[in-house]
Amino acid sequence: MDEFVRGKLTDWGLSEWIPKFEDEGIDMECLYELDDEEICSLIPNIGPRKKFNKRLKLLKEGQNPTNQETADVSAHEHEAAADNAQVLLSTSDTSVRGKRQLDLQGEGGVPPARKRQREKNAESFSDEIILSDVKNIMRCVHQRLQNEDNTKLNAFLKTKISDLETDKRELVGVFGKTGAGKSSLINAIIGEKNLLPSGSVSACTTVMIKVEANMHNPKYEAEIEFITKEEWRDELWSMYHILQDNAGQQKENDDDYRDTVEKLAAVYGEEWKNISLENRMDNKYFKDIPEFLQSKRKILTCESAEELSARLVKYTRSDSKVGDGEKVTRQYWPLVKCVTVRVPNNDFLQHVTLVDLPGSGDRNKSRDKMWKGIVGSCSTVWIVTDINRAAAEKEPWEILENASSLMGNGGECQHIHFICTKSDLIEDWDDHLAGAVPALVFKRNMEAKKTVIREFSQQRNIKKHFSENCFKVFTVSSKEFLKGKHLKPEETEIPQLQEFLQDLNDCHSETLNYVSGAYGILSLIQGARCRGVANKKAAVCTELEETLRRELDKVKKPMEEAYEAFEKCLDKGVKESKSSCEGNLKSILYPGGTSGRGFHRILRCVVENNGAYKPKRKEGKEININMKLSSCLTDNIDEEFRKTFPNEGKCGPFSGVISMFSLDTEWLIQKYKDVELQLIFLKTEEEKIKTKVNKTIRDRKKIIYSSLTGTIKANMQACYERAAEFRGPDTLNNMRDAIKKHVHDSKNVMFQVAKDVMLTQLKDLKMYILEELEKSLKESIELSLKTDDYSIPDFSAELNMVKRYRDERQTSQGEEMSLTGADPRGPAAALSP
């Protein structure tokens, strides 16, 4: 220990801890490197530790308080800033919030999302302090428990502290063809004009790009994830066959050939033709990206959005030009699986990720799996298209239709936003007076919205998964939002999308859920130390156990009813599938308007890709034999599935029975005040378990829905492999015959097996729900009300501090929820006033 550390501890009024710092050998260098756990070990008492953390934070920020007086002044200013933030939260209900409502209607002078961001600055600062403090408290609690005897309750408490979690991120998927304005839209919304490259008609984004906030530092970062070397080797082999199949044939109109050449030229340059298949995996071709060879992720860190954008091009865009015609000699986008871009100082994306998505999956299996996983996890989907072709153009509607089952019954999408871009582009713009332009734009936008909504109402396949309530149309102008030459910001509708993202972000009660969970755990700790309430505990246990049995019976009934309903739907589906499968198959194997030579290559791609094929170019429609064969099954369950596992609204799965499940702890708290602390813990634990169960249902319902097509695919697998082996002049007919014969021979078993697999998965889900609720809550009741442990340390100071933080955040969260109409998920919901 040196004089610097001794002097600081003395100046800060913490001289009593000098011996501890001396024992641990803490000098000036170590002082600056101390982490939360080490500080907790050095200063276990919460009051002095908080004082030390404040002084150390100020010291690191360069304020260097050298005496107690200046330290106190700086600390007072720090506390005043936090207090002011809380005042903003508690007093803004009638003034700031009211003004914001006016701005939402376009009556205020400042775009609502921008204004909202400024309002959130103080709140975010407060949130960060609260979450950091409570996490530090719980780390120290956990550490002190580690030093105690490892009793059953002690082990339970440590597990509960480790299980404190924050919410998952909300995903917003952004679809759209090349040139539709996706990149410009994202740039405008997040306020970064030059982040994602845009403007080149010949270029297109070829990989998935996630955009989220950088919460760790003020830099622009990109994390590049590559496919594996083995996956690229497999892809090279597939491309080799495509080149061989096209040898000596007309190549200009072959999408697969052009796609193959484009990828090989990007990675190997124009000399790719002279490199043998065996040598294309030579390390020398990947010397600039050692991360690919090492199966690691590449991190790019830049000071500006422009710099990051320029460095990213070779990993994301199939465009040979950058800037003023500068050639990119080597590109690596064919090797990239996904890119995550992190932007500093962005409130919209703190808990929200925008994902720029290709319109369909990928032949590379890992990219395709990731694409399907992301699409199935999107809570919102944006379909971006040019306003002049919004309703008439087929591709946006095909994208939506092809992905609807993955997003709807097979996913968790709650909102579909059809975004018509370039709304500022009007013919003969210069012929109109500047003052008349907004009215003309508004009129054309209203007409476009009506046309798109009318088109949506006619999309039968899409509406099986989504109601009209979840569909909304926006007409935006990214250019005018950034320049403001002819339109006000609110007239571009970009602020409305920003407001949607901000509300989506705010619904993530990360801080409140963590703090509420911590409050429940600390309540249990203090409750376990109470003496003389054994009789009250026994009485409460009796009531809780009876309530638990009664509530589990309530949960069981709607699940059994849903199982019976699915069984009837599937019986009908099996019957229809047997009678129509061969006719459905014929429509795929003998398409009209396609030559035998052209279809030969398409069908080969289908069987080599396990029954599915999506042409790269917009003219071709997706072919999926497995989905076609399972269509009668899925058509018959779609309505029941959407009713049982709704994505929209607040009802929840199985008619909302999980959400309605309750041990009535709030009523018991009023009745048994002596065991209030234990009941507070049970209340938070009940909500946490319900949140976990609902999340598991969301995840497993995707697997259940996709099981029908998945079972058909598994049954057809051997048939596809046999068909892929055919070569020679009669290959097309041989492939067709092999597929037809397999379906004919298997139809009496294949569809029944698919039905049985789905019903088994539904039964397993029912058992999981009942067992998880019963097992978890019985354990919590046992350890909170039937187990005393007077050896547990006293954490009353920590409990009071966390309670104060929880009360502060509940007030603010309640205001946000009343604004957005959202319902907080997780332990926070348990402790709402």
Secondary structure, DSSP 8 states (H G I E B T S, - for coil): --HHHHHHHHHTT-GGGHHHHHHTT--HHHHHH--HHHHHHH--SHHHHHHHHHHHHHHHTT----SHHHHHHHHHHHHHHHHHHHHHHHH-TTTHHHHHHHHHTT-SSS-HHHHHHHHHHHHHHHHHHHHHHHHHHHHHHHHHHHTS---HHHHHHHHHHHT------EEEEEE--TTSSHHHHHHHHHT-TTSS----SS--B-SEEEEEEE-S-SSEEEEEEE--HHHHHHHHHHHHHHHHHTTTS--TT-HHHHHHHHHHHHHH-GGGGGS-TGGGG-GGGGTT-HHHHTT--EEEEESSHHHHHHHHHHHHB--SEETTTEE-S---GGGEEEEEEEEES-STTSSEEEEE--SS--SSHHHHHHHHHHHHHEEEEEEEEEGGGTTT-HHHHHHHHHHHHHHTTTS---EEEEEEE-TT--TTGGGS-GGGHHHHHHHHHHHHHHHHHHHHHT-HHHHTT--GGGEEEEE--HHHHHH-SSS-GGGGTHHHHHHHHHHHHHT--HHHHHHHHHHHHHHHHHHHT--S-HHHHHHHHHHHHHHHHHHHHHHHHHHHHHHHHHHHHHHHHHHHHHHHHHHHHHHHHS-TT--HHHHHHHHHHHHHTTTEE--SSTTS--EEHHHHHHHHHHHHHHHHHHHHS-SSSS--HHHHHHHH----HHHHHHH-GGGHHHHHHHHHHHHHHHHHHHHHHHHHHHHHHHHHHHHHHHHHHHHHHHHHT--STTHHHHHHHHHHHHHHHHHHHHHHHHHHHHHHHHHHHHHHHHHHHHHHHHHHHHHHHS---TTS---HHHHHHHHHHHHHHHHHHHHHHHHH-----SHHHHT--
